[in-house]
Amino acid sequence: MIKEFGKKVRAIRIKRNMTLEEFANTFDLHVNQVGRIERGETNVTISYIFLMAKKLGVNAKDLLDFD
C-alpha cells in the first residue's frame, strides 16, 4: 500500500507540473524525504495525507484509491 500511495502522489504531482523540490517546499520537508515517500520507502501520517491532497488539489481519498 505504501508503494501504491507513493506512485499515486508522484503521478498527480507530475500531472500538476510540480517538481519534487517545489512539492517538498510546500510542506517544509527535505526533497529526499518526499522522494522516499514517492518511492514507498517511508510511511506518512494521516495529517500529511490530507496536507498532500490539499496541495495537489485532490481529495485525500483520491490518494488512497488503489487496488
Secondary structure, 3 states (H helix, E strand, C coil): CHHHHHHHHHHHHHHCCCCHHHHHHHHCCCHHHHHHHHCCCCCCCHHHHHHHHHHHCCCHHHHCCCC
